[in-house]
Amino acid sequence: MKYTYLIINLLTVVFPVALSFDKRVAFAKSWKHLWPGMAITGLVFLFWDVLFTVYGVWSFNAQYITGIKFIGLPLEEILFFLTVPFSCVFIYACLNYYIKWQPPFVLTRIISNLLIGVSVSLLLFNHTRLYTVVTFGLLVVLLVVLVYFLKVEWLGRFYLAFVVSLIPFYIVNGILTAWPVVLYNDAQNMGIRVGTIPFEDHFYSMALLLLNVAFFEYFKTRKTA
């Protein structure tokens, strides 16, 4: 069905939007802090998306998209960079409200260093695979800047939110890759799949959400300063 990817986008965001007006979390009041970062992050990832599409890292199954395109990308793919970050930052905000536990700094630093080490190793051993190099290279840059230069305090809470976000991630990406709506060229990735989901997708998602949360926290702090 040509509306499949569009419907997936709508279902991804409909409940977070509706629940944004809940009086406890009141996420709707934070939308003004969210939009600027989503716009900046969206432009960064759309650049890579266009590049990946041109170089055949992935393509889109015409059976499941409307056929409306901008800058060579399906409308649904562009919406993906709005609906998914919105929903995941909503998860982050909810967890911050309901769970007051802050992961210890030492644990956060260990997780960050492990992610950096593993990412560097994977991109070095897969330097000819575009998706692998960009995904882990971007993640390394983000983590090094946030951990060692900016020394942000919210990173531990982000990791917690990311783990929770894996639940909708497996549902959404599972559908997109199983039908398949998005077709991956395994010559440009490691060829390792979790079910039908490329291994790199997990860390591509982490980089996408990490940058969105970083901007969300920045604009939130800037507005309250």
N, C-alpha and C positions, 0 to 999 in steps of 0.2 A: 504494500500500500504506500502511495507516494507521500502520505502525511505521517508516516511512522516516526521519522526523526523529529519532526515538529511536535508531535504528541509527546514524545519522550521528554523534550525540552519543557513543555508546559507542565507535565506531571512532576518534573523535577522541582519546579519552583512554586507550584500552586499552594502547597501546604505551608512552606516557609513564609510566603507572602501573607497568607491568611493569618498565621500565628504571630506575625510581626506586630500585630495590634493587641496582643495579650498584655494586660496591664502590668504583669510581673516583670518580664524581660523587657517589654516595650522596645523591641528591636526597631520598629518604625522610626523612633526618635533618633536612631543612630544612622539612618539611611544617608543623611547629609555627609557623614564621615566616610561612608562606603563608596558612593558614586565616583568621586575623583580617582581613588585608587583602582577601582574596577575599570575605569576608562584607560588609565595609563597601562595597567597590566594587560588589558585586552589588546591594546595596540602592540605591545611587545610580543604577545603570544600569537596574534594574528599574523605578524611578520613571519614568524617561524612556520605558521600553518600554511601560508602562501608558498613559502620556500619548500616545505615538505611536499606539498601537493605538486609543485612544478617538478621537483626531482624524484617524484614517485615513491616517497617514503610511505605514503598512504593515498588512497583514493576513496571515492564515495559511490555507493551502489545506487544507480539511477532509479531502481525500483522503489527505494524508500525515502526519496527526497522530492520536494516539490519542483525542483528544476530552476528555482529563482536563485541567481548567483550575483555576488558582488566581489570585485577584485579576484575573481576566479574561484571563490569559495561558495558553497551552498549557504543560503540564508540560515539554515538550521545550525551549521557549524559555527557561524558568527554568534548566533544566539547562545550556543553552548558556553561561550566564554563570559556570558552574563548570568545564565541560569545556574550553572554549577557553582561558580564562586559565591553568588548570592546565598545559595542554600547552605554552603559549607561555612561561610562566615556567620550565618544564622546559628548553625550548630555550635560554633566557637563561642558566640555571645551567650547562648543558652547554658553551655557548660560553665562559663565564667560566673553566671548568676547562681546556678544551682549547686555547683561544686566549688567549695571554697579552698579545697586542698591545692597547694602549690607544690609541684614536683621539686624535690631538692635541687639546688644549683649543681651539685656534683653529678647527679643523675642526668640532668639536662646536658651538661658538658660532655659526659661520656657518650650519650646518644649522638650528640652533634659530631663529635670526633669520629665515632664509628661510621656515621653516614658520609663524612668527608673522606675518610680513608677508603671505604668501599667504593665510593663514587669515583675517586681518582684512579683506583685500580681497574675498575670496569671500563672507564673511558680510555685508559692507556692500552688495555688489551683488546679494545674494540674500536680503535681509532679510525677504521675505514667505514664504520657504520654510522651514518649521519644522525639517525634518531638517538642512538645510544650516546654519542659524543655530545650532542646538544643538551639532551636531558640531564646527564650527570655533570656536564660542565657547568650548566646554569645552576644546578643545585649546589655545587661546590662554591661557586661565587657568592650565591645568596647566603649560605651558611657561614662562610668565612667573614663576610661583611657584618652579618648580624651578631655573630658570636664574638669575634675578636676585635672588631672596630666599633660597632655601635653598642655591643654588650647589652642587648635587650633583655628585659626581665620576663617577658611574656612567652618566651620560646617553649618553656616546659608545658604551658597550657596549650600552646599550639599543637605539640606532639600528641597530647591527650585528645584534642579535638580531631586531629588527623586520623587517629585510630578509630574513633567513632564514625568518622566520615567514610571509612572503608566499607561500611555496611551499604549505604546508598551507592557508593562507587562500584561495588561488585554487581549490584542490580543494574545500574545504568550502563556501565561499560560491558557488563556481561551480555546485555541485550544488543548493544551496538556492535559487538564483535562476534556474537553467535549467529545472528541472522544471515549474513553480516551487513550492517549498515555502512560501517567503515572497513575498508579492505587494506590490510597492512602488507607491505613488501618486506618479507623476512630477510632479504639481502641487506636491508638498512637497519635491522635490529638484531639482537642476539639470538632470536628464534626460540626463546624460552617463553612458554605461556603458562599462566595460572588459569586453568580451565581454557577459555578462549581468549583471555586478556594477555597481551604482551607484557612481559615483566617490566619493561621501561615505563609502561602506562602508570604504574604505581608512583614512580618518582617524578614523572612529568606532572602528575596531579599534585604531588607534594610541592613542587616548585611553583606551580600555578597558585595554589592556595596560600603558600608561604608568602609570596609577594603581595597577594591581596590582603592578607592579615597584617603584613608589615605596613602597608599604606593605610589600612583601617586604623591601626594603633597610632600611626603618625598623625593623621588628620584629627583623630579624637583628642590627642594630646595638644595639638596645635590650637584647636578650638577652645580648649579649657584653660590654656596657658594665659 
